[in-house]
Each structure stands twice: as structure tokens, then as C-alpha cells.
Amino acid sequence: MSEALLRNAMDTVGAQGHKVRLWLRDDDSVDPTEALDRLLELTHEYMVPVTLAVIPKDTGEPLVRRLDKAPHARVALHGWSHHNHAPAAEKKQEIGLHRAAPVVLAELKQGFDKLAAIHAARFIPMLVPPWNRIAPALLPELPALGLKLLSVFGKEQSSSPIPLVNTHVDIMDWHGSGGGRPADTLFAELAGWVGRADAPPMIGILTHHLVHDAAAWSFLEALLAITASHPACEWVSPEV
């Protein structure tokens, strides 16, 4: 089974005297929901830190109060409104050049300031662009906004002016069923990342609690159970 592939990959890393460092990013939080409760309870059970990419425009005190009871949760900036400004012929994008750059950057600053104020020490100065897309021309402007980390999807590239802490395994089948991808596929994919000679310092798992189906929840629980108890695996949070 593919679970064995992951265990074997972690065993190999451990035998070499190293650790597999994983981190969990979950996108699109705004308010407390039953699905968010399930995510927070599951990650708490396995003592796994979770970084919530929060959409700042419409979030507020209800989420603050819920996360006050979840000290293992962190908050990152997920754009401003998660609104697509690209035309229909292009891939969806909020942080692009479809509007004037000062307008886009002002929204990001507004979102940064709001989340930093209401979430205080729980807030990580990390930008998670909606749909994992940001116009390259905007990257040099991020440090001036107070942002210290950028997280998109895929192997980290060297073109960012601030450190990249990406996600690498997305558990959702966005272009197929819309639910969780097959567990065997996901375990094999993660094992591949663990075994790469150029594996990133932190391998990111990407989830979207609001749209999880039974398959997604089942895989996530199995993953946490396998990794949280493995001596060569460490779940981390991407604070600067």
C-alpha cells in the first residue's frame, strides 16, 4: 500500500540522521464553521500545528474567539476578498495586474493590518495568494507591506524577494470529482517529495476544510496518524 511507501521514505530519512519536516496550510477561513471545528479538533488530537489562510475582508471577532481556543493554529494573509479580477479567458487571480498595482497593494496592506491587529501573536506575516497566483511584478513590493513569507503551490523557485514556504501536496481533486484525491495517490505523491534529493526544508500539505468530503477527511486523519507517531517526522509551523 502507498502508506508503506511513505513510511519507508520517512524510515530512510531517519536512518540518515535527518528529519522530515511537514507543515499544514488550510485555505479560505473567514468564520467558525463545523468543518473548521473538525479540522482544529483533528489537528489538536495529533498535536499538529495548522496555518489558516484567512480572507481578511469579511472575517472578524467570531473567528478570533474560536481560535483563542486553538493555540496550535496560526493565521496567514489570504489576499483581501478572494475575488477574481482576471477575465474569463485567463486563470483566476486576485493579486494580479488586472487593476492598478497601487490598488492591489493597498488592499493587501489593509488585510495585513486587519489580521495583525485582531489576531496579534497568532498572525504570521505570510502572504498566501488566492488560487496560489501572484503577478511577478508585485513581488518586490511585498517587503514594504510587512510581509516576510510567501506561500504558493509547487517547488520553491529562487525569484522571490522574501522566503518561499510553499505547499506541495494538495489533497483536493479540483479538476475531477471536486472531493478528496485517492489516498493511495496522495501517500505516493508525498513519499516522492520526502525521497527527493532536492526536497524542500518543509514539505507543505494543502487542505480546504470548507469543501472536504469523506475521502478528504479520511486521508487527512490517516496522514496525521502515520506521521505524528513517526520518529523521523516533525510537524512545524512556518513562523519567521
C-alpha positions in Angstrom: 0.0 0.0 0.0 1.0 3.6 -0.5 1.0 4.2 3.2 4.0 1.9 3.3 5.8 4.0 0.7 5.5 7.0 2.9 6.7 5.1 6.0 9.6 3.7 4.1 10.6 7.1 2.8 10.5 8.5 6.3 12.4 5.5 7.6 15.2 6.2 5.1 15.4 9.8 6.1 15.6 8.9 9.7 18.3 6.3 9.1 20.4 9.1 7.6 20.0 11.1 10.8 17.6 13.6 9.4 14.0 14.7 10.0 11.1 15.0 7.6 9.6 18.4 8.4 5.9 18.8 7.3 3.6 21.8 7.6 -0.2 22.1 7.1 -1.8 25.0 5.3 -5.6 25.2 5.1 -7.1 27.9 2.9 -10.2 30.1 2.9 -11.1 30.6 6.5 -13.5 33.5 7.3 -15.8 32.4 10.1 -16.1 29.5 12.5 -17.9 26.5 11.0 -18.5 22.9 11.8 -15.8 22.0 9.3 -13.3 24.3 10.9 -14.1 22.8 14.3 -13.4 19.4 12.8 -10.1 20.5 11.4 -9.0 22.2 14.6 -10.0 19.2 16.7 -8.3 16.7 14.5 -5.0 18.7 14.4 -5.2 19.2 18.1 -5.6 15.5 18.7 -2.4 14.7 16.8 -0.6 17.9 18.1 -0.1 19.2 14.6 0.2 23.0 14.1 -2.1 24.3 11.4 -1.7 27.6 9.4 -5.1 29.0 8.3 -5.0 31.3 5.3 -7.7 33.8 6.3 -9.6 36.0 3.9 -9.5 39.4 5.7 -12.3 41.4 4.1 -15.2 39.7 5.9 -13.6 38.0 8.8 -13.8 39.3 12.4 -14.3 38.6 16.1 -16.1 35.3 15.7 -13.0 33.7 14.2 -10.8 35.4 16.7 -12.8 33.9 19.6 -12.8 30.5 18.1 -9.0 30.5 17.5 -8.4 31.7 21.0 -9.4 28.2 22.0 -7.0 26.7 19.4 -3.4 27.7 20.4 -2.0 25.4 17.8 -3.5 27.5 15.0 -1.8 30.3 13.1 -3.2 32.9 10.7 -1.8 34.0 7.4 -3.0 36.6 4.9 -5.1 35.2 2.1 -5.3 38.1 -0.3 -8.1 40.6 0.6 -11.5 39.4 -0.6 -10.6 36.2 -2.7 -12.3 37.9 -5.6 -11.2 37.1 -9.2 -10.2 40.1 -11.3 -8.9 38.2 -14.3 -11.0 37.9 -17.5 -12.8 34.7 -18.3 -10.1 33.6 -20.7 -7.4 33.7 -18.0 -6.9 31.6 -14.9 -8.4 33.2 -11.7 -6.3 35.7 -10.0 -6.8 38.4 -7.3 -3.3 39.6 -6.9 -2.5 40.4 -10.5 -2.1 43.4 -12.7 -5.7 43.5 -14.0 -6.1 46.5 -11.8 -3.6 49.3 -10.9 -0.8 48.0 -8.8 -1.3 50.6 -6.0 -4.9 49.4 -5.7 -3.9 45.8 -5.3 -1.1 46.6 -2.8 -3.4 48.9 -0.8 -5.9 46.0 -0.4 -3.1 43.7 0.8 -1.9 46.3 3.3 -5.4 46.7 4.6 -5.8 43.0 5.0 -2.4 42.7 6.7 -3.1 45.4 9.2 -6.5 44.0 10.0 -5.3 40.4 10.6 -2.3 41.6 12.5 -4.5 43.7 14.8 -7.2 41.2 15.6 -5.0 38.0 15.7 -1.9 39.6 17.3 0.8 36.9 18.0 -1.2 34.3 16.1 -0.7 36.2 12.9 2.2 35.1 10.6 3.4 37.8 8.1 2.9 35.4 5.3 1.0 36.0 2.1 -1.0 33.2 0.6 -2.3 34.4 -2.8 -5.7 33.2 -3.7 -5.5 30.5 -6.3 -1.7 30.4 -5.5 -1.1 33.1 -8.1 0.6 36.5 -7.9 1.9 38.7 -10.6 5.7 38.6 -10.6 5.9 42.4 -10.9 4.3 42.7 -7.5 6.8 40.5 -5.7 9.3 43.3 -5.0 6.6 45.3 -3.2 5.8 42.7 -0.6 8.5 43.5 2.0 7.3 47.1 2.2 3.9 45.8 3.3 5.4 44.0 6.2 5.3 40.6 4.6 8.1 38.2 5.4 7.0 35.0 3.8 5.2 33.9 0.6 3.4 30.6 0.1 2.1 29.3 -3.2 2.0 25.8 -4.6 4.8 23.7 -6.0 8.6 23.5 -5.9 10.1 26.7 -4.5 11.8 28.9 -7.0 14.5 31.5 -6.3 12.8 34.5 -7.8 11.0 35.8 -4.7 12.4 38.7 -2.7 11.1 37.1 0.5 11.4 33.4 1.5 9.0 30.9 -0.1 7.4 28.3 2.1 5.2 26.5 -0.4 2.7 23.7 -0.3 3.5 20.7 -2.4 0.7 18.1 -2.0 -2.9 19.3 -2.5 -5.4 16.8 -1.2 -8.3 18.1 -3.3 -9.3 16.9 -6.8 -10.2 20.3 -8.2 -10.4 19.3 -11.8 -12.2 16.0 -11.3 -14.5 14.9 -8.5 -14.2 18.1 -6.5 -13.6 15.9 -3.4 -10.6 14.4 -1.9 -8.0 12.8 -4.2 -7.4 9.0 -3.8 -5.4 8.2 -0.6 -3.0 5.9 -2.4 -2.2 8.7 -4.9 -1.6 11.2 -2.1 0.6 8.9 0.0 2.7 8.0 -3.0 3.0 11.7 -4.0 4.1 12.7 -0.5 6.6 9.8 -0.4 8.0 11.1 -3.6 8.6 14.6 -2.1 10.2 13.0 1.0 12.5 11.0 -1.1 13.7 13.8 -3.4 17.3 14.7 -3.3 16.2 18.4 -3.6 13.3 18.0 -1.1 12.3 21.4 0.4 13.2 22.1 4.0 9.5 21.9 4.8 7.0 19.9 2.7 3.6 21.6 2.7 0.2 19.8 2.7 -2.7 21.9 1.4 -6.2 21.5 2.6 -9.5 23.4 2.2 -11.7 22.4 5.1 -14.9 24.0 3.8 -15.1 21.6 0.8 -13.7 18.4 2.3 -15.7 15.3 1.7 -15.4 11.9 3.5 -12.4 10.9 1.4 -10.5 14.2 2.2 -11.2 13.9 5.9 -10.2 10.2 5.9 -6.9 10.8 4.2 -6.0 13.7 6.5 -6.7 11.7 9.6 -4.7 8.8 8.3 -1.8 11.1 7.3 -1.7 12.7 10.8 -1.8 9.3 12.5 1.1 7.9 10.5 3.3 11.0 10.6 2.7 12.3 14.1 3.9 9.0 15.6 6.9 8.5 13.3 10.2 9.3 15.0 11.7 10.8 11.8 8.8 13.2 11.2 8.2 16.6 12.7 5.2 18.9 12.0 6.1 22.5 12.1 4.7 26.0 11.8 6.2 28.4 9.4 6.8 31.4 11.7 9.7 33.7 10.8 
